């Protein structure tokens, strides 16, 4: 019992100095020594308004806005490419291991409060914004692209102009299963559910349940209440 109390005091002391700078990273590293890895370290983000930013996260972004009580795990990369717009992270968001967020020309990312993004997700905002609402749940290995490449013949793909149908909007309380891909110009409505492995190319209404490649709405959540 005494050892557990000492560990708690140790973690609470060091996490109060957490942050995105060098000293903050060192403090996060020391705090983490007293806690289990992976989900066990989420509790650290709740001990201080500065949250928990892993010493093993990589942040190369001059327009990052970090909310209170955020959790940024090992291997997370937040990257600003040329002319990339802001990354705004709301209060109490979770970015789990090896998630990548990048912004380039014309792109920005905003993530609402209490949204959880599980490991190995890719969020690439170029030519259009990507916006997540509040309390959104994103399973592992999901990908979001607010742009596309041209596919004209006789020209290599890397030389094709980047195009977009518009940004991506994921409304409050939506839930995306494992491996979902969301393409440019898509809105996923409030409280919608997207099945694992789906590719979303068109808008999904509020409360819609969608599956498949491309994703199609099979029913509304409101219909389940009558069964």
Beta strands, then each sheet from edge to edge (+ up, - down):
strand 1: 52-53
strand 2: 58-60
strand 3: 64-66
strand 4: 71-72
strand 5: 77-80
strand 6: 87-89
strand 7: 94-95
strand 8: 100-103
strand 9: 109-111
strand 10: 116-117
strand 11: 122-125
strand 12: 130-132
strand 13: 137-138
strand 14: 143-145
strand 15: 148-149
strand 16: 162-163
strand 17: 168-170
strand 18: 175-176
strand 19: 181-182
strand 20: 187-188
strand 21: 193-194
strand 22: 199-200
strand 23: 208-211
strand 24: 216-220
sheet 1: 1+ 4+ 7+ 10+ 13+ 18+ 21+ 23+ 24-
sheet 2: 2+ 5+ 8+ 11+ 14+ 19+ 22+
sheet 3: 3+ 6+ 9+ 12+ 17+ 20+
sheet 4: 15+ 16-
end
